[in-house]
Amino acid sequence: MKESRSIDIKGKRLTGSDVLALAAIFQEQADLARRGGRRHSLSFGLRCRDGTSYDSEAADVFKDEECVGLRPPQAVEMTFHDYELNRYIRLTAVRGGAYGDSLSISGEEPKWVREVLLRAKERIDSLESTDNWFTKHRRLTAFIGMLGFGSLMQLALVMVVAGLLRTVLADWDPDPATVQKLRQSVLGYLLLTSPASYLVDWICRYLMGGAPWLYFEGWFYEAFPSTELAFGPQHLRTEVQRRKRIRVFITVVAIPLLLAFVYDVVKAALAR
């Protein structure tokens, strides 16, 4: 009776050394079949993002400078088949995550299946997880992102309007009494504005930030792929470069959001 087991690889980050360690499991089984004189097959495949593919019977394909040294990987595939004992192992890992990202083992010897499964699971469980705060809290991330974009747009709008007013009123020379009235009206607005208006203001910011966040969201989450192949040329690994840009962007969005929040808290405190 044939027994099959599988281990999910989604949500993991595979470095070059991790891939070679997993490949060693396949190579070990091929060596056993060869020493036993059994007919078998062993294959290691590397698919790169530029469409280049490499297939080999040796795991060196995953460390060859002509392969991973020049092109970032898109997918890793490994297969072993012992035709006489009907043993089969397959691993597939695709950058970004795919339906079949897993290591599967099947054979007619339950003991062999469990032994290989245990060794493979130990290695896969030790892989670094790709989960982070943003992927675990997508709704909260979207909420903060929309508020941040809305606050940034509101700040830009205020600056534009202020610049236009300075241009239009450049030649205006009001008398001291008019200036005093303007100051009193602005101060009165700050002190007497209803707290309910702050809620309306934040709702407006949230709605304003909806469109830009929807445009930005896909780009944002591509920096945190479910399955990440963390090897190849560092400067060509787009998710790494994108995460660096996101850190800068979060600062740009978070600062207007924080300033707007502090401003409204101060206004609410003065209104009491």
N, C-alpha and C positions, 0 to 999 in steps of 0.2 A: 504494500500500500504506500502511495506517495504522500509525503508530508511537505507542506509549504509554509514558510514564515516570511515576514517582511518587517523592515524597520523604516520608519518615516525619517527623511532627512530635512524636511521643511523647517524653516526657522533656525538654520545652522549656518555658521561661517566656516568655510573650508579653506585652510591655508595650503601652501604647497606641500608642507610636511605631513599634513593631515591626509591629503590625497595619496601620497606615497605610502603612508602607513596602512590605508585601506587597500591599496593595490598589493601590498605585501601578503594580505590574506588570500587574494586570488593567485598570486605567484606561488605561494606555499602549496596550494591545492594542485596546481599544475605540476609542481616538482614531484609531489607524491604520485600523481598519475603517470608521470614519465618514468619514475623509478619502478613503478609496478608494470610498466610496459603496456599501459592502457591507452586507447585512442582518445584523444581529448582536443579541445580547442581553448585558446586564451587570447583575448583581444582587449586592447586599451585604446579608447578613442578620445580625442580632444577636438572640440569644435570652438573656433574663435569667432569673435564678433564681426570680423571683416569677411566672414564666409569661408575662410580657410579651414580645412579639416585634416587631421592627422590620425592614422590608424597604425597600431604596432602590436607586436606580441610581447613587447618589453615595456615596463613602466617608465623607462627613461624618457618617454615622450612627454611626461609631465614635468621634467626638469631640463629638457633640452633647450639651450639658449636660442636655437633657431626656431623654436616653437613658442614656448611661454615667455621667452625673453624679449620677443618682438611684438607679440599680439596678446591682448587681454582675452581670457577664456570666456566662452559663452555656455559651454556644456561639457561635462565629463561623463564618459561611459566606460564601464568595465564588464566583461562577461567571461565566465568560465563554464565549460561543459565537459563532463566526463561521460562519454557515450556508453561505456561498458557498465559502469555502476549507476548510470542515470543520475548523476549529481549535477546540479545547476546553480550558479550564483550570478546575479546581475545587479549592477549599481548604476543609477542614473541621477545626475545632479545638474540642474539647469539654472543659470543665473536668473534671479528674479522669482524662482519657484515655478514648478510645473506639477501637473496632476500626478505624474509618475516619479517624483523625486523620492527615491527609496532604495534600499538594498534588500533584495529578495533572495531567498535560499529555498531550494526544493530538492528532495531526494527520497529514496525508498528506505533509507536507514535513519530512523528518528534520532539515534544517538549522535550521528554525524551532523545532522541538521542542527541539533541543539548546541553542539560544541562550537560549530562555526558561528551560529547566531550569537552565542554568549560573547565570543571574542569580538565580533563585529559591533555588537551593542555597546560593549565597554568602550570601544574607540569612538563610536558616534555620540554616546552620552557625554564624552569629554570635550566634544566640539563646543566652541563658543556660540552662545545664542545670539541671534540677530534681533531679538526683541528689545525694545527700548520704550521709554516713556511715551513717545509719540505714537508708536504702533499699538501700544496697549490702551491708550486713551484717545482714540481717534475723534470721538465726538467733542471731548473737551479741547483737543488740539484745534479742531475746526472752529469751535466757539471763540477761543482766544485769537485764532488767526483772523477771523472775520472782524472782531473788535479792534484788533491791531491795525488791519488794513483800513477800517473805517476811521479810526482815530488819525491815521497817517493822512488819509484823504481830507479829513476835516481840517487838520493842521495846515495842509497845503492850500486849501481853499481860503482859510483865514489869512494866510500870508499873501495870497494873490489879491484878495479884496483890500487888505491893508495897503498893499503897494499901489493899487489903483486909486484908493482914496488919497494917498500922499501925493500922487501925480495930479489928481483933479484939484485938490485943495492946496497945491503948492503956493499959489499966489493969494490965498485967503488970509486976511489979517484981522481976526475977530477982536472985539474989544474985551477987556478983562471980565466984564460981567457975563458975557456969553460963554467964555471959557469956564467960569465958575459954575454956571448952570449945567454945562456938559459934564463936568466932573461930578457934580452932585447926582445927576441922573444915572451915570454909570455906576457910581458907588451905591445908589439906591437899588439899582437892578441887582447888583451882586449881593446886597444884604437882604432884599425882600423877595427874591425869586423863590417860588415854591419848590420844596424838595421833590415833588412829583415831576417837575420839569426836567430834573436830572435823569430820571428814569426814561423819559421820552427822548432825551438827548442821546443816551446810550443805546436805545433801541434804533435810533436813526443811524448811529455809527455802525451798529451790527448789520443793518440792512445795506448800508453803503459798502461795507466790506465784503458782502456776499459774492458779488460778481468777480472781483479780483482773486478772492480765495479759491473759487471754483476753477479758475484758470491756473492758479499756482499749485493747487493741491496735488495734481498728478505728478508734476515736476518734483514736488517736495518729497513724496513717498517713494519715488524712484531712487532716492538716495538711501533708502532703508529696505533693500530687497529681502524677501522672505528667505531665499537661499542665496548666499553670497560666495562667490569663488574668489577668495582674497589672495590671489597670486597673479603674476604677470607684471608688466611695466607699471610702476606706481603712477606715473603721470598720465597713463591711459585708462586707469580705473576710474570711470566717470562717477561712480557712487562716492568714492573717497573725496574727489575734488568737489563734488556737489555738497557733501556734508560740511566742508570748510566754508563754502559760500553761504550755506544755511545758517551757520553760527553767526556770521556777519549780519545776515538779513534779519535774523531773530532779534539781534540787538537794535537794528534800525526800527523794527516794528514794535518791540517791547518798550522802548524809550517813550515814543508818543503815547502809547497806551498807559504807561505808568504816570507820565506827566498829566494826562487828561484825568486819570483817576484821582491823583493827589489834588489837582485843581478843583475838582468837584467836591471832594471831601472838605477842603478848606472853605469853599462857598457854603456848603451845608452847615458847617460849624459856625460861620459868621451869621448865618440866617437865623440862628436860634436866639 
